[in-house]
Each structure stands twice: as structure tokens, then as C-alpha cells.
Amino acid sequence: MAEKKYHSVVIGGGMAGLTCAAYLAREGKSVLLIEKNRECGGLVNTFSRDGFQFEAGIRALENAGIIFPMLKELGIELDVVKSPVSVGVENEILHIKDIGSLKEYRNLLKKIYPESEAEIDHLMKIIRKVMKQMDVLYGLENPNFKDLRSDRNYLFKELLPWLPKFLLTIGKINRMNMPVEPYLGKIVTNPSLRDIISQHFFKNTPAFFALSYFSLYLDYFYPRGGVGKLAAAVEKRFLEWGGEIKRETVIERVLACEHRVTDQNDVSYIYENLVWAADLKTFYRITDVAGCSPGVQSKFGETKSRLSEKRGGDSVFTLFVEVDDPPESFRKIANGHFFYSPSKQGLGETHWSELDSILKASGKVEKSRMLNWLDKFLTLNTYEISIPALKDPDLAPEGKTGLIISILAEYDLFKMIDEAGWYREFITEMEERIIRVLAGSVYPMLEDKVMARFSFSPLSYENRVGTSEGAITGWSFREPVPAINKILSSNRAVVTPIPSVFQAGQWTYSPAGVPMAILTGKLAARRILNR
């Protein structure tokens, strides 16, 4: 049987791949989307268990001037609600409503750390400045989702007056591009306060994006039916425009200069254009550039060498809990999106220094030492807690509540324990300790009303999404990022050393996230359509 040829083949059915595929199909191109799982969406996925709806990855979405314009441009209507956020430390909990809540947040921190009042005031001034810069950065619908030739009103009344403010803001952002930990070290001398602020974020997150968290909380929204409705809506539109999806298919070889990819069943797909919207290190590992020009081979080899030495970013450990207690019991405590620290002490060296010592000891680490560290780690950590039924009551059985509880987690730790042969035991210990910590602090009903529980570790995310080191946001910030990380250069983020191959998704731009995945998907499609 003759091999079918496509105008474009897109590898990876997360939001970047779906977005790119949809824009190409809209223009009448023959497009094949290849996804390793049964369902598309990647980390933008909602699944059902025991009548509860849970998010597999992202808990809420932020527009960032990108998601709503993309939906509008693709003609997609998505029923959404606001996803209000609460933050808490020990017994102090703040429900964030609007910009005025920043003052309440300042007062909360002063109550917990009265010795740091002046530093807290200084920090709040910086956060307020960052919020104003975020208003400029994302306060306009992204021009990449506008037809500037026909929408003259947008061009002259919105975009052109905005550009000078945008360029000025970019300069300010670039001056805050250092890691958040040393940045805070210049402002906050109290190590516990510093930890409580910074341990929300991945290690070495750029200071500007870390301190923009208050703005992001105000921007959170949630599709009725779960976050996965976003991916499902884009997938539906792609199929309506004639696109094809090959599911449960893993690409094992890319023959770049033959314009061919081959899957695990040795089936080949021929393309004019290839978009890689999956793990980038995998692409460079499985791609053969034999037959390409010397210039392409040289650039490809240089990029492959650079990327292969880099690590994926931090991962997470996520505990899913089914509770025999109504959502109203939880609503009295916090909103459906809740960042909570059981202790004001902060992690200190418990995470990085002590963990590094454990990892260097490798398989020689005694279980007792590991579990002692785990006790401290889980008591002093910050938890991201999502309760879908507080956003949409239909997402849990009547009178019951599902919780999604996450903490940042180190892939190498779980890999080491798996190789030592006690992975399942360690997971059980983590689950029990997390429930015990939260039952003894903010959610006492977890003491005796948990019906069932299960969890995803960094190894689970590696297996499901196929990302290096189980990363959920692309590259690690702990070393120089090998991806475009300047907003003005984002258009170049989709280019690879191979003229017919483009890239999109969280590995192509840093810091990453769902809006940037969508944007790079759109930019890759535009590059192809303009060739």
C-alpha cells in the first residue's frame, strides 16, 4: 500500500500540537497529529475516577492575552468560570478577590513575621510594580492572534499606543531576569519569610515571573467540566476541519531529509512539514540528518550536543484524594485553588542541601534517614491544592469532594528509590504523611473521611507525557536555559536547524506554560503557511 503523504505532520497532541494542527487544518492543509496517549491534551487533561473528575496536570488556566484570543480566532466557545485563589500559612488564610487583596496579603505576612515589617513593605512595593508591568505585558490581546491588515481599529487604537509601554516594560523585565532566590536575598533577610515566598516556585525561577504570582492568581479561570475541556474543544475543531489523529502512537525515528517519520510499529508517515511539539531531547536523540546539507548537519549536531547536556525542569508529586464530605465543608476553609504552607518556618536547607546529600549517597541511603527527611520535607513544604467541585459542582458525586494535592518534587529522588526497589513503599509513605500533615492543620476531615487515594510521581509524568526527567514546564532553571527566553525573540523559538522541521511547546521557550505552548503552536503554523 502506498504511503500517505501529508502537508504537515505534528508530533505531540498537547496544547502546542493541537493549536498548530488546528491552524494548519483551518487553511485546508492535510494534517496528521500523532499522539502517544489515547487522549490528547498532555498536561491539560481531565479524567474520571469513581465518579470524581480530576486534573492530570494543570489545575487552572490563565489567559495571558493568548488563550481567549486563540479561542475567538478558531471560533470556539468555552464555558468558563473564575477560579479564585486562597493562600495560607499555618492558621492564617487569605481569599484573594482583587488588587486590594495585596494589602491583606501584606498584613497576613506581617502578622506571621512581625519582625520583618519593613522588608514586607518593600517587597509589596516590588510586587505591585510587577503587577503593573504584567498589566502592560498581558493587558492587550496578543497581536499574533489578530489580522492586522483588516482590524485597523485594533492596530491604530490599541496596538500602536501600547507598543512604547510594552518595550519599556520589557526592559524592566530583563533587569529582573536573575533567579528569584538571590533576588529575594537582597530584600528579605528573614530566611523563613524568604522561603515561604520562593518555595511556591521551581528552583531558580526568574524573579520577574516568580513575583508576578499575585497577578496570575487574579487571572485564573476554569472551564466548566474541567481543564481538559480546553484541549477537547481545540481537538474537535481540528477534526471538523478535516485533520487526522493517530493515537497511542510513538514516533521512534525521524529521517529528516527523507521527510519521513516512523512509529513503534515501523509504519512511516511522509510530510512536507514536520512540527515537533513533544520532548525536545527525544527529537534530537531519534532524528537522523543523513543526506542533509553540511550546514544543516553541523547546526543540528551543535544543537543536539547543547540540549543533551541540559535537564528538564522540576516535576511534581500529586496526590488525588476522594473524601466523604461535601464541598461546602471545604469552601468554609479556602477557595478551590489553594496554596497552603502548614508551617511558617519554610523549607530552608531541607529541600536542596539535604536532598543533594541523599542523592549523592545514591542507593546507600538508609530508609530511616530517607523517611526522616521526608517528614521534614512534607511538614515545611507549600502545597498547591485544587478542589474541582468548588469550581463546578458536577465534578464530584453528591455530598463528596475530590482533592488534588501537589508539591514540587525531584525526579532523581524517585528514580533512585525505584532502582533501590522500594518505590511503591515510598509512594505509600508519602501519601500517608501528606494526608496526616493536612489533617493536622487545615483539613481535619481528612483524618477519618478519606475514601480512596492514588498519586502521580515524577516517574508517572515521565511515562504519561514522555518528558525528560518528568519535567512539567520544559527546561530546568538551575543552569543556563538552552531555549529562547526573551519575549521579543519568541518568533524564533519555533525554528530548528532543519528547514522543513519546526518546534512548538514548553521546550521551545522559557519560562513556559499553557499560554506560551499555544503561542508557539500558532507561530509554528504561521511559519509553515508563509513558506
N, C-alpha and C positions, 0 to 999 in steps of 0.2 A: 504494500500500500504506500502511495506517495506521501511524503512528509508534508504536513500542512505548514504554510508559511504565514507569518503574521507581520503586520506593520510594526507592532510593538509587543514585546513580552515583558511583563512586570513580575519580578520575583519578590514575594512578601506581601501578604494581604492585611498588614496593619494599616493605620490611618494614612501613612505616606503612600503606600502602594495603592490603596483604594482610591485616594484622591487623584493620583496621577492617572490611573487607569480610567477613572470616570471622565476626566477632562479630555483624554485622548478619544475615548469612545463617543463622546458628545460630538466630536468633529467627524464622525463617520469612519474612523480608523478601525481596522481589525486588531483587537487587543485580547491577549490571553494573560490572565492573572493566575499565578501559581502560588499556592499557599500550603505550608507543611501540615497545618491542622485541618480538622474537619470544618471549623468555622473561621471566618475572617475576623479582623479587628485587633489581633495581637493583644496588647495590654488594655485595649478599650473593648472590654468584653464583660457581659453579664451572663451568669449561669444559674441554673436552678438546682437545689438540693433539698429534699424533704419538704417541698413547698415554700422554701425560702429562696429569695433572689439575692445573689451575692455578686460583687465586682471581682473579677480575676486580677485586675491591675489598678487602673486609675479610678479614684473614688468620686471625683467631681471634675468638672471642666472649667476652664477659664477662656473667655472669648479672645482676649489679647488683640482685638481688631482683626481677627482672622477667621474664627470658626463661623460666626454668623454671616459675614460676607461670603464665605465659601458656600454655605447652605443656600443663601439667596441666589448666588450665581448659578448654582446647579438646580435651582427650582425645587429645593427640598424644604418641607415644613416639618419642624421638630417641636413637639410639645415639651416645654422645659419649665422648671421652677427654680427659684433661687435656692442656693444651698448654703444657708447661714452657718457660720463657724463659731465655735466656742474655744477659748484657750483657758487652761487651768494649771495651777501649781499647788500641790497639796490640797487644802480646803478652799482656796480662792479660785473662783471660776468667773470668767467674763464672757458674756454673749455679745459678739461683735455685730453691731447694727449698721453703722455708717462711719464716716470720718470722725465723728465726735467720740467714737469708742476708743480712739487713740489716747485721749485724755484719761479715760477709765483704765486703759492698759497701763499707762504711766503710774496711776495711783495704785494699781494692783502690785506692780513691781516695787514701788516704794514701801508698801505695807509689808511685803515679804523681805525686802532688803533695805531697811531704813537707813543703814549706814552708807548707802550708795545713792542718796537722793540727787546730788549734783550730777553724778555720772549718768543717772537715768534721764534727767532733764536734757543733758547734752545729747544722749542717744536718741531721744524722742524728736529733737530738732532735726537730726540727721534723717531719721525715718520719714518725717514729714516732708523734707526736701526730696527724698527719693520718691515718695508718693506723688509729688507734683511732677517729677520727671517721668514717672510711669504714666501719668495722665497725658503727658505730651506724647510719649512713645506709643501708647496703645489707644489714645483718645480719638483716633481717626480710623475709619475703615481702611484696611491695608490697600494701598493703590494697586498691588498686584492682582486684586480681585475686582478691578474696575476697568471698564473700557474708556480710556481717557479721550479717545477720539470722538466718542458720541456723548459722553457725560461731561459736557462743558461746564455745567453748574458745579459739579464736584471738583473739576480741575481748577477753576478760577476762584471759587468762593471758599473752598475747603483746603485742597491740596497745596496750592501755591502759598497762601498765607501761613500754612502750617510748617512748610519746609524750613524756614530760618530757625524756628523754635526747635524743630527736630534736630537740625545739625548742631545747634548749641547744646542740646541735651546729650547728644552722642558724645561730645567732648567731655561732658561731666561724667558720663557713664564710664568712659575709658579710664578716667582718673581713679575710678573705684573698682578697677579690674583685679586688684590683689585678692588673695584668699581671705575669707571672712574672719578666720581665727586671728591672724596677726593684725587685721584691721581693727577688730574689737579690742585687741590687746592694747592699742594706743588710746582707747577711750575708756575702757572699763577695767579697773584694777581688781575688782572682786571676782575671783575665779568661778564661783558658783553662779553668779549672775551671768557672766560671760558664757558659761556652759549652757545655762537654761535657754539663752537666746540662740546659740550656734548649733546645739545638738538637734535642732529641727532639720538640719540640712546635711547634705553629703559633704564629706571631708573636703576642705579647700574650695567650697563653692565661691565663685566671685562675689565680692562684698555687695556690689550693687544689687544683684539678683537675690542674694540672701536677705538683705534688708528691705526688699520690696514686698516681703511676705504679707504685710498688712494690706497692701493694695490688692494682692492676689486673693486674699480672703474675701474682700468685698466684691470680687468679680466672679466668684464661684457660682456655677449653675449646674443643674442636674436634669437630664432628660427623664420624663415620666416613663417608667418601665425599666430604668437602669441606664447606665452609661453606654452599654452596648448598643442602645438604640441609635446612637450616632453612626457607628460603623455599619449597622444594618441598613440605615437609610441611604448611605452612600453606595453600599453594595447593591441595593435594589435599583438605584438609578443607573448604575453601571450596567447591570443586566438588561434593563429596559432599553438601553442604547445599543444593545447587541454584543456586549462584552461576554467573554467566556471565562469561567473559573475552573481551574484544575485543583481539586482539594486533596489533602493527605498525600501530597507530592513533594519530595525533597530533591532539589537540584544538586547533583553531585559533581557536575563538570560543566565548565563554560569554555567553549572553544571560540575565543573572541573573534579571531579573524576568519572563521568559517561562519560566523553569525549563527551559532548553534549552542543550545544548552541541552544537557542530558540528565534525566532523572534517575531515581533509585532502581527503576525497572528497565533501565537502558533505553528509554523512549526519548527521542530527540525532538526538539522544537526549534524551528528556524525563524529568525527575526530580522527585520531591518534595523530596529532599535531595541536595545535592552535597557530596562530600568531595574537596578538592584536596590530594593527597599527592605533589605534584611541585614543581618550581621555583616559588617564590612570586612572584618578579618577573615570570615569564611569565604567571601568573594575572592579576596586576593590569594587565599590558600588553594582554591579549586579552579582558578582561571588559568588557561594556557594561552599565551600570546604568540605561540609559534606561527610564523608566516606573516606576522605584522611587521611594519617598518622598523628599522633600527631605533628610530626616535621614540616610537611607541613602546618598544620593548625596554628601552633604557628608563623612560619615565615610569613605566609600570613597575620595574624592578626596584627603583628608588622608593616609590610609594609603598610597595609591599614590605620592603625592609623596615621602613619607618613605622608602619602600622603594626607589624608583627611584634614589635618590642613593647607596644603600649597595652594597657589593660582597660577592660571595660570598667565602668563606674560601679559605685556601691550597689548592692542589691538590698532586698528586704526579706524579713521573715513575717509572714502573715498568718494570723490565727482567725479562723472562722468559727463563731460560736452561735448555737441555737439555744435560745433561752425561753423558758416557760413563764414569761412575764410580759405584760402588754407594753407597747411602745410608750404609752403615757408615763410609765414609771421612769423611763429613761429621759423623756422630754423634760421632766421636772429637774433633771440634773444638768443636762447640756444639750446643745443642738446636735443635729445628725452628722455633723462633721466636727470633730473634737480633737484638739491637740492637748494632751494631758501629761504632766510630769508629776509622779507621785511624791517626789522629794525635791526640795529646793536646793539640795546640795549640789546637784549636777554630776555628770559622769567623771569629770576630772581625768585622771590617767587610766581609769578603769577600762575605757574602750581601747585607746590606741597603744599606750605603753605596755600595759599588762597583756593585752591581746597579742601584741607583737612578740612578747616574750613567750607566750604559749605557742604561737605559730612557729617560732624558731626552734622550739623543743620538739616539734613535729609529733610523731607517734609515741614519743617517750612521756608525754604528759599523762599524769595520773588522773583518773576520773574525778577523784575527790577535789583536786586542785581546779579542774575544769568547772565542776559544779559550784564550787565556792565563788569563782569568778562570775559564773552565770547569775548567782544570787545577787551580787552587787550590780551587775550589768542591768538586770531587769528591774531592780528597785530604783535605780538612779536615772533610768532612761526617760525619753519622751515618746509617748505613744500617739500614733495617728489612728483615731477610732472613727469608723463610719457606720452609721445605722440607716440602711436604705429605707426602712419603713417609716422613719421620721421625715423622709422627703416624699415618699409615695407609699401610702398605707397598704396598697395592694401587693407590696413586695415581701410580705410575711403572712403566715397563717393568722387568722383572727386570734387576738389575745397573746400572741407570741412575738418575739423580736429576734432578729439576726444581727450580730455584730461582726464587723471586720476590723481586726486589731493588728496594726503593723508597727514594726520597728526597723530601723536601718540595720543591716546585717552584712557580715563579711563572708564572701564566697569561700575564701581559702579555709576558714574555720570549719565549715560544713563539709568541704571536700576532704579535709584531714580526718575528721571524725568518721566520715563514710569509709575512708580507706582503713581506718583503725577497727572497723567492724561493729561500731555501736551507734550508728546513725539513728535508727528507729528509737532506741532508748533515749538518746539525746533530745530528739524531737518531742517525745513524751514528757521529758523533764521540763523542756521549755514551755510547752502548753500548760502544764500544771502550775508552773511558777507564775506565768503571766496571769492566769485566772486568779491565783492566790493574791498577787500584788494588787490587782484592780478590785477584787472583792474586799480587800482590807483597806481600801482607800476610797475610791469614787463610786464603785458599783457594788454595793453589798449584796444585791440579789444574785450575783454570780456565785455566791457561797454555796447555795443549795438548789438553784433553779436552772442550771445548765443541763440541757437535754442531750446535746451532742456537740462534738467539736472535731475539727480537722485543720490542717495547716499546709501552707506552701513555704518551702525554704528556697534559698538561692539556687539550689540544685533543681528544684521544681521549675523555677523560672527559666533556667538554662535549657531544660528539656522542652518546656512548652513553647517558648518564644525563639529558642535557638541562638541566644545571645552569648557572646564571650563573657565568661566569669559571672553569668547570670545577671548582667547589668540591666537596669530598667531605664536608664537615661543616657545611654551612649558611653562616652569615654570618661575615665576617671579624672578628677581634678587634681589628684595628688602628684601629677607630673605634667609637663607641658602637653597640652591637648593637640593631637595631630589633625584637627579639623578646623574649618573656618569658624572664627568666634568673634568676628566684627560684623555688626548689623549691616553696615554699608557694603560688605562683601558677600552677603548671603546669596546673591545670584550666582556666584562662582562655586557655591557649596555643592552643586549638583553635577559638576564636571568631573570626569575621570580621565586618566591618560589615554583611554581608548575612545576615538571619535564617535563611535556608534553606541557607546555604553554610558549611561547616566546613573546617578545615585540619588537616593532620597531617604529621608527618615532621620531618626535620632542620632545616627552615627555620622551624619554629614555636617552637622552644625552643633556648636556648644555655646552656652547651655541649651539643652534640648527640652522637649516637652511636646504635648499633643499639637498646640498651635504651630510650632516650628516643623513638626513632621508633616502637617497639612501644607504649610507654605512650601517646603521643599518638594513635595509631591506636585504642587501646581507649577513650580518653577521648572521642574524636570519636564513636565508635559509641554510647557511653553517652549523650552529649548528644542524639543523634538519637532513640534509643529512649525517652528520658524526655520528649521534646517533647509 
